[in-house]
Amino acid sequence: MNLTLIECFNAVMKTGSTTGAAKVLGISQPAVSRSLKRLEDTTRLKLFERSGPRLVPTPEAELLHREIVDTYVGLDRIRQAVARIRASGTGALRVASSAALGLNFTPAVLRRFLASRPEVRVSLEIANSTIVRNLVASGSYDIGLCADEIDTANLVARPFMVTPGICVMRRDHPLSAEAIIRPEMLDGQPVVSFPPEDRVRKRFDEVLAQAGVQPRFAVETQFGAVVCEFVLQGLGLGLVNSLTYLSGRFEEAGLVARPFEPAVTFENLMILPPHRARSRILDELVRLLVAECGQMEAACFARFGGEKPAPPVKSAKARAPRRPR
């Protein structure tokens, strides 16, 4: 099994077809089909069900692709990195962000940054927190914003944004008349939530268990914006980051939000590669991110109540990676 086969498989999974993969890779559609066949022969796995021109990924293909996404940066990123270095040298910044911070907050900050630094080329990658962590730890990206659930070994990490969790629902939901949503109100209710392994979901589950409450988890998804979209479709009530609700303009789309008590907060980190001197432009971006972070935190807590929890003394400073003994 070689990287070319993996690259073809990855492109097919991303685009949904051999034709789309061929366009992305700049090769012929038959070449993509031959690569898929060779990959199936090499791995001895059936990766696709074929129905005429359509390819339907098997569960084995989904599992394999998940491993590739989490652990394989990919030849396309290497090519992009080479092109960026050749085109702009050090006058470029590579930013990785989780979806919660990357869909609206980070682009708004980058817009302000680029207004004073138009010569700088910026690349923004939006991915789950584990991938953000890997991109920064590997040195492929200059800075990352992600949830606090990651392993911070081999990173310089500092607390970033903390915002309250809120319950979102359609205006016609029975609980929309309540000023505050409490666990006992959710017993038996359909709920759209994050996956069980998500740290916020675990905190949410603990609160529900302590109250002896059992909601019905109708849909699980890893992105808060998608939770809001499912709620808009009438599939239940959701607990999401207040940042997602405010910056994504879901109030204008028809959702209402209520504070949830006891509080469940969303906590994020700013991460940087270890053992690397920071450039002047990166320092400028860090200062702007921190300033905008404080304003957004204040807006979220002012709107939905509560107070930002004080960080532990040891976490107030950036944490350098531990040296092996």
N, C-alpha and C positions, 0 to 999 in steps of 0.2 A: 504494500500500500504506500503510494507516494503522495507528495503534496499536491500534485496536479489533479489527482483523482479527488482528493479532499476538497480542493478549490471548486471543482465542477459540482460536486455534491452540495457544497455550501451555497453556491449560486442558484442551483435548482430549488433548494429549500427556501431561499430568500425570495426568488421571483415566482415560484410556483409552476414553472414549466421549463422544458429544455430550450424552447425558443427564446424565452426571456433570459435564461442563463447564457445562451450563446451570444446575445447582444451585449450583456454585461462583460463577458470575458473576451469578446472580439474574435470568437471562433465560430465554426459551423455548427448547426444543430446536430448533424450526425456525429460529429466529434464529441459533443456532450453526451449523446446517447451511448456511444461506445465507452466513454469513461465511466458512466454509471454501471454499465454491464461489467466492466473490469473490476469496479469496486465491489459489486455484489459477488463476483466470482472470488475475489481475493478475501473478502471478509466472511464469505459463505452465509451472508444475511440477505433476506429478501427485503429490499428497502422501499420498493414502490409497487402498488397495485396498478396495472395498466388497463385502462378502459378506453380503447380508441386512442385519440391524441392526448388524453388526460393522464396525469400521473398523480396518484394519491399516496402520500407517505404512509408507511406502515408504522406501528408503534416502535419497532426497532429503529427506523429512520429518525423518528422524533427523539429517541434517547441518544442516538449517535450525534445528532445535530446539537443537542443540548450540551454535550461534552465539548464539541468543537467551539461553540459560542463561549463557553466558560474558560477554556484553556488555550485556545489557538488564536493568536492575534491576527493571523492571516496574511497571505502574500499581498493582498490589495492594500493593507495598511502599511506594509513595508515599502511598497511602490510609492504610496502617497507621501510617506515620510521622506523618502529620497528626493521626490519632486519638490517638496516644501523646502528642504535644506538647500537644494540646488537653486531654487527660485529666490528665496528670501533670507537664507542664512539664519542669523540669530534674531532677525526682525520678525519673528513669528511666535505665536503662543498656541499651545495645544491644551485645550480645556476639556476635561471629561466630567460629566455630571449625571446624577440620577435624574429620572424623569420628573420627580417632584420639584426639584430645583432647576432643572434644565429646560423645561418646556416654556416657561414664561419669565421667571426671575432672572436666570443667568443671561438670556438674550437681552433683557432690558439693561442689565449692568454692562454687558459688552457693547451695546449701542452707545452708552455714555462714554465708555472707555475709548472707543474708536472715533468718537467725535473730536477728542483731543489728540489721538494717535492714529490718524488715517493711514500712515505708512505701514502700520503693523498688520500682518496677515494672521487671522485667528481661525483656528479649527475647533469646532465644538462637537464632541461625541456624546450622545445620550444613550445610556445603557443602565442595566441594573447595577446595584452598588458593588457587587462582587467583581464585575467586569471593570468598573471604574477603578476599584482598588488595584486590580492586576495591571491595568494600563499605566497607572502612576508608579506603582512599585517597580515595574520593568523599566521605567525611564522613558517610555514611549510618549507620555504626556507630562506636561509641566505642572499641572495642578488638577485636583479633583474635588468634587463636592458630592458627598454620599451619606447614606444612613449610618448611624453609629454601630450597626451590627457587624461591621467588617472586622477582620483580623488586622490590627494596626502594626504587626511586626514588619520590619524593613520599610517603615514609612515615617515621615514627620507628620504628626496628626495634631490637630487642635480643635476644640469644640467650635462649632459654627452656629447654625441656626436652630433654635428651639421654638416650636410653635404648638399651640393647643390642638388636640383632636376635637372634631366636631361631628355631630350627626347631620347628615344631609338627607333630604327627602323632597318629594314633589309637594306642591302647595295643597294638593287634595289629600295628602296623607293624614290619617286621624291624629297622629302625634304632632302635626305642624302647629296645633293650637297650644302646645306646651311651651313654656318659657325655657325649661331645662329638661334634658332627657336623662333619665336615671336607669340603671340596669333593670330594675323590676318592670319597667315599661316595655322592655324588649322580649319578654318571655313569650315564646311561640311566634314572634314576628319574623317575617322573611327579611334576611339581612344580606347585603352584598359586602364582601369583606376581602381582606388580604389573605394569602395562603397561610396555613397553620404554622409554617416555619418562620414567617416574618416576625420580627421582634415586637412591632406594635401590635400585631394580632395576638401574640402571646400575652402581652400586657392586658389587652382587651379581654382575652379568655379568662385570665386570672380574676379580673374584676367581676365578670359574669358568674364565675364559679363561686366566688365569695358570697355573691347575692343569691346563689341557688337558682340562677336563671338559665334557661336553655332556648335561645332563639333558633330559628331554622336558617342555616346558612345556604342561601339560594344559589349564589354565584361567588367564586373566589378568583381574584385577579391580582397581579403584582403591582399595578399602577393605580394611583389615586384618581387620576383623570378618567381612567376606564371605569372605576367604581362609580364616579359621578355620572358617566354616560349610561351605565346600567340602571342607576337609580332614576334617571330621566325617562328611561323606557318603562318604568313602573314595576321593576323587579324587586323592590324592597327599599329599605333604609340602609344607609352606609355610614361607617365611621371613617373619616378622611382627615387629611392635614388641612388646617384652615388656610394655609398658604395656597394649596391647590384650588380651593374654593374661590378665594379672593382673586388670585392672579389669573385663574382660568376663566373668570367671568361667568361662573355657573349660576350666579344669582340672576343675571340677565337672561340666562337660558331657561329659567323656570324653577330652579331649586331653591329651597329655603334651608337655612342652617340654624342649628341650636347647639348651645354648649352641652357637653357631656360631663356628668359628674358621677363618680370621682374622676378626676382629670387623667387623661391618657395623652401624653405629649409625644411629639415627633422630634427626635433629636438627630442632628446631622453633624458631620465633620468636614473640615477642610483638610485635605491631605496633599503632601508634597513628596517628591522623590527624595530618598536619603542621599547624603554625601554629595550634594550638588549645590554650587553657588547660585544664588538667585540673581537673575538679570534685573536691570532697573525697570524694564517694562513689566516684568512679573510682579515686582514689588508694588508698582502703581496699581496693577489690577487687584492685588490682594487688599490694598488699602480701600479701594473702591468697593470691593465685595463686602468687606467688614462693615463699612459705613452703611451700605444699602441693607445689609443683613439686620443691623440694629433697627433701622426704620421699619422694615417689614415685620420683625418680631413685635415691635411696639404696636403696629397697626393691628396685628392678629390678636394680641392680648387685649388691646383696647376694645376691639369689636366683640370678642367672645368671652371676656372676663378672665380672671385668674392672674397668676403672677408667674413669670419665668423662673423656674427653679435655679437656685444658685449652683454653679458648677463646683465639684469637689476641688479642693485646693491643689491637688496634684494634677488635675486636668486643665488648670487655667493656663498653663504654658504648653507650647508645642512639645510633643513627646518625640525624642530621638529614638531611633531603633536601638535595641539592646545589642551589645557586642557579645559574641560567643565567648564563653569562658574556656 
